[in-house]
Amino acid sequence: MRILELVAAALFAVAVLHTLSTKVFERLAYRHPRHAGLFHLLGEVEVVFGFWAAVLVAAIGAIAGSAVAIEYAESRKYTEPVFVVVIMVIAASRPVLEGIRALVALLARWLPGRAVVAEAWLCLALVPLLGSLVTEPAAMTLAALMLAPLVFRSELPEPLKYGALGVLFVNISIGGTLTSFAAPPVLIVASTWTWDSAFMLAAFGWKAAIAVLVNATGVVLLLRRHLADAAVPAEENARVPLAVTAIHFAFLIATVVFAHHPVIFLGMFLLFLGYTRAYAKHQSPLLLKEALLVGFFLAGLVVLGGLQQWWLQPLLSGLKPLALFFGALGLTAIADNAALTYLGSLIDGMSAEAKYMLMAGAVAGGGLTVIANAPNPAGVALLRAGFDKGSIGALGLLLGALAPTAVATMTLLLL
C-alpha cells in the first residue's frame, strides 16, 4: 500500500505543478501550431486533475491489478462534483441569471455613484454573501456571469482583472460561512462537529461579511475609472415571464435542499432539462460544457486527494492552533480546503479553538489558487476568456488574492 501512496503523492504534486503551469501550454500551442490541439487541451485547467486522476487509476491497475484500481475509483464519493455540475447549469440559466441581474440593478439604483460601479460592487459583495443561501458554486456562477461584461474585458488592465478575480474567489470562499450548508469545507464537517447555521453566523459569518464588504469596496475603488456600461444581448431584451423565472428558482432551491441526495437532484435536473426544451424561447444555451469540465476537475481532485491522507493528517494534527490557521491557509493553496477540514474532522480530541483555526485558515486561503476552493474552477471556466490569450495565470491569481486574503485573515483572527 505504501508504494501506491507514494505514487499518488507524486502524481498529486505533478498535477498541482501542471495546474500552476497552464499558461506554459498555451504558449506552446502558439509556438507549435501542428500540435496546438493537444497543448490547448493540456492548458485547460479544468482538464488537469481529471487527466492525472486517470493516470493514477492506471498506475494502481499496473501495480496492484485492475480489480484494485476499479474498487478504489468506485469507492470515492462524487456527490459534490455532480452537484456542482447541476447547480452551475441551473444557476447560469437565463431566467435565474436575469432574475439576479434585475435584483442587482434595482439595488444599484439606490446606491450613490454610477450604476455600473454599484453593480460591480454588488456582484463582488452581495452575490458572494448570497452563496450562504444558494451555495458557493451557484454564487460563483452568477457573480462570474454578471461580472464578465463589466470587469473582465480585454481593454481593462490585466493587473486590475487579476485583483478583481482574487477578490471574487476570496469573497466566495468566506461568503458561504454564514450558514452550515453552503460552503464545501463547512458542510463536510458540520454534522461531525455539530456546527449549525446559528453557530456559523455567530463564529464566522459576521466576520466574513465585514471582510467581503472591505474587499469588494477596495477593488471597486481601483476599478471605477475603467468600468463602462455593458451592452445587453439582444435575446435578453425580451422579458422572461415571471412564472418561468419562478419555476427556475424552484429548481435551484430544490437542488440546494437535496444537495446530499444525488438520485433526487439528478432526477430533478433531468426534469429541468426537459422544461428548458419545452420553453426554449425563454432560454439561452445552457452552460453544459463548462459545467461538465468543472465537474471533471473536481472528480479528479476527489480521486487524487483520496490517497493523500497519510501525509496531510499527521501534518495537521501536529500543529498548535495559531500554526494550524496559517498551516491550513498555506496548504489550501495546494489542496482543496474541504479536504483539509475533512481530514481535521478525523483527528480525535481537537479543541474548539483548533477547529475554529482550521476552518478559518481553510476558508481564508480559498482564493489563492484554482484548486483551493471547489467553486474556483467554475470561475476560471467562465472568466478566462477576458484574460490575455484566454488563460488565467497561477501567479497572477496568487498576487491578486494576496490583499483580500490578508483582509480575511485579519477579520477572522482579530475580531
N, C-alpha and C positions, 0 to 999 in steps of 0.2 A: 504493500500500500504506500510506503514512503516514496518509492520511485514515482508513483502516479502523482503524489502530492508535489514532488519537486518539478515534475514535468508541467503540472498545472500552474505552479507558481511562475515558472519560466515563461510559459505561454501567456499568462496574465500580464507579466511585465512587458512582453513583446507587444501585446495588444494595447497597453497603456502608451507605450512609445509610439506605436502606429497612430493612435488617436491624436497624439500631440504633433504628429508629422504629416498630417493630411495635405497641408499646403505644398509639401515637397512633391507629392504625387501629382498635384495639379500642375506644378511647373514642369514636371517630366512629361505630362500629357502634351503641353505646348511644344516642348523640345523634340519629342518623338511622335509625330502625328500618326505614324504607322501603327503604333500600339496605344493610341490615345484612349481608346475604349477601355482597355484594361487599367490604365493609370487613373482614368476618371472613376472607375469602379472602386479601386483601392483608395481613392481620395475622398470617397463618400464616408463621412464619419459614422453614419448610421449602419454601414456595412461592416465596420471594423470588428466589433465584438462578436457579431454573428459568424463572421468568417473564421476568427480564431477559435470560437467555440466548436465549430465544425472540425477544425484541426485537432482540438483536444479530444473530441469524441473518437476521431480516427486514431489518435495516439493511444487512447485507452484500449481500443479494439486491438491494436497491434501488440500492446504489452500484455493485456490481461484477457483478451478474447472478445469477440463481438457481443456475446451474451452480457458480459460485464458492462460494456460500453452502452448497450441499449438500456440495460437496467438503470445505469446512472442517469442517462438522458431522460428517461421516463420518471425518475424519482424526483426531479426538480419540479417546483411549483411555478407555473406560468400564468397564474391568475392576474398578476399585476401587468405584465406585458400585454396580455389580451385586453384587459380593462383599459389600458392607455390607448390602444388602437380604437376601441369602441367610443370612448369618451372624446377623443380627438375628432373623429368623424362627425359625431353628433354636435359637438360644440362649434365646429367650423361650418356647420350647415348655414345656409343663407338666412333662414328665419331666426335662428339663435343669434348669429352674429349681428344681424340688423337690429334685433331687439336690444342687445347690449350696447351697440353703437348709438341707438336712439337715446338710451338712458344716459350715456356719457355726454352726448351732445346737449341734452336737456340740462344736466348738471353744469356743463361748461358755460352755459349762458348765465348762470347765477354767480360765476366766479369773475373776479376782476381781470382785466387784460384781454388780449386777443383770444378768440375762441380756440384757435388751433393750438396755442400754448397750453390752455386749460385742458384740452382734450388729451394732449400728450401727457400732462401731469396726472390726469385721472387714469390713463392706461397704465402708468407706472406705479400708481399708488392705490387707487380704488380696486382695480381688477385683481392685483395680487392678493389683496385682503379678501376679496370675494372667493378666492381659492379656498378659504376655510369653510365655505359652504358648498361649492360646486367641485371641489378637489383641485389640487395644484395642476395636474395635466390639462384640465379644462381651462383653468385660468391662464396658463401659458399659451394655449392655442388661441384664445380670444385676444389676449394682450398682443401677441405677436402679429396676428392678422390685422388688428387695428393700427398698430404702430408701424407696420411695414410701409404704407404710403406716406406716413407723416415724418418718420425719422430715418428709416433705413432705405435711403435713396442714394443713388450713385453720386449726386452732386454734393452731398454732405461730407465733411472731412472724416476720414477713417477713424482717427482717434476719438472723435465725438460719438461715432456709431459704436465703437467698442465700449466706450463709457456707458452709453445707454444700454447696451447688451448686458454688461456686468451688473448694472442696477436692476435690470429686469430679472436676471437669473437669481440674484441675491434676494430681491424682494419676493419673488415667487417662493423661494426656499423657506423664508421666515414668515411669509404672509399666510401660510397654511397652518400655523401653530395656534390659531385662536380656538380651534376645535380638536378633537381627538381622532377624527376620521379622515381628514383631508390631505395631510402630508404623509407620504410613504414612511419616513423614519419614525413618525409618531404612531401611525396606525399599526405598525408591525410590533410595537411593544405595549400599546395602550392597555390591552387586557392583562398582560403579564404583570405590569407594574400598577394596575388599577388606576390609570390616569384617565379620568373622564374629561368632558369638554369644559366643565366648570374649573377643574384643576388647571387645564391647559391655558385657559384665558387668564387666570389669576397668576400663574407662574411664568408663562411665556408670552401670551397673546398681547397684552397691553404694551409690553416692552418691544415686541416685534413691530407692532403698529407704529410706535414712535420712530423706530429705525426706518421703516418703509416710507413714512412721510418725509423724513430728513433726506433719505437717498433720492427720492423722486424729485423733491424740491431742488436739491443741489444740481442734479444733472439737467433738469429743465431750464434752470437759470443759465447754464452753459449753452444749451441748445436753442434758446428762444430766438436769437437773431437769424438762425438758419431754417426755422420752421416756416413752411408755406402751406396754404390750404391745398388739400389733396383733391383731385378730381374724383367724382363718384362714378363708377362704372355704369354704363347705360342700363344694364339689366337691373341694377339696384335702384334706379329711379322709380320703378314700378313698386307700389306699396304691397307688402306681403299681408294678406288677410290676418286679422287678429286670431282667428280660430286656428290657422295653420301655425302661427307662432306659438300659441298656447300648447298645441299638440307636440311640437318640437321640444319645448321646455319640459313638458311632461315626460317625454322620453329621456331627456337629460337628467331630470330629478330621479326618475325610477332607476336609471343606471347607477347613479350615486348610491341610492338606497340599497341596491342589491350588488354592490361592488365586490362582496365576498363570495358571490354565488354565480360563477361563470355560466352555468347552464341557463340560469334565468336571464342574465343580462345579454348573453349571446342570442337567446331566443327573441328577446325584445329588439335586439339590433337587426335581426332578420325582418321583423315586422317594420322597423324603421326604414330599412332599405326598400321594402315594398311600398310603404307610404310615400316615400320620396319619388318613386317611379309613378305612382298614381297621380301625384300633383307636381309633375315635373316643371310646370310653368312657373312655380314659385321657388324653384331650386337653382343653385349654381352647381357646377360639377363638384361632387363630393371629394373630400381630401383622402381618398383611399390609398394612393401610392405613398404619400408622405407618412400617413399613419402606420401603414404596414412596415415601412422601413424603420420607423421608431420602435415598433414592436419587435422587429428582428434584432435591433440593437440591444434592447432590454432583455430579451430572451437569451441572447448571447452572454450578457452580463450575469444572468442567473446561472448559466451553465459554467462559465469560467469562475465565478465567485463562489460556487458551491464547494470548491476544494481549497479555499484559502483560509479556512477556519484555523488550521493547525498553527499558523504563524500570527494571524491577526488577533485571535482571542487572548493568547498569553501576553501579547504586547499591550492590549488594552487593560487587562486585569492587573498589570504591574505598575500602573500609573496612579499617582496621587490626584485628588480632584482637580486642582488647577492645571496640572500637567495633562490630565485627561482631557480637559477642554481643548488645549492647544494641540494635543496629540490627535484628537478627533477632527479638529479643524484641518490639520495638515493631511491626515490620512484620507479625509473626504475627497481631496483633490485627485487621489488615485484609486479610490474605491467608493462605490455608491454609498451615500450616507445611511440609507435604510439597512444596508448590510452591516454597517458598523453598529448601529443601535440594536440590531437583532443579535449580533454576537455579544454585545454588552448585556442583553437580557438573559443570556445563558450563564453569566457569571453569578455564582452564589454569594449572597451576603453583601451585595452592593449597597452602600449607604444612599440615603435620599440625596445628599449633596453630590455624590459621584454620578448618580443617574441624571441629575439636572445638568451637570457639567458635560456629560457625554452627549446628551441631546442638544444642549446649547451649542457645543462645538460643531456637531454634525450639521445642524441647520444653518449656522453662521457661515460655514465653509461651502455651502451648497451651490455657490455661483462661480467657484474658482476654475472649474473645468467642465467639459461637456458631460463627463461621467459622474460628476459629484452629486447630482440630484436627478431622479428619474425623469422629470419633465424637460430637462435641458436639451436632450436630443430633439424634442419636438420644436423647441425654439430655434435650434440650429437649422432644422429642415425647412422651417417657414421663413427664416430671415436671411439665410446665407446669400440669396440672390442679390441682396443690396450691398454686398461687400465686394472688394476687389477680386476679380476672377471668380466670383461666385463661391468663395471659400472663406471660412472663418478660421483664423489662425489661433492656435492654442496660447501663444504668448500674448497676443492682443487681448484675448478674453481674460487671461490672468491679470494683466495690467489694468484692464477696465473694471475688474471686480475687486481690486485691492481696496479702494476707498470705501465702497459700500459694505465690504466685508468688515473693515475696521469699525464702521459705524455700528453694524450689527453686533460685533464683538463687545464694544463699549456698552451698548444698551443692555445686552444680556448678562454681562459681568458686573456692571457697576450700579444698575438701577435696582 
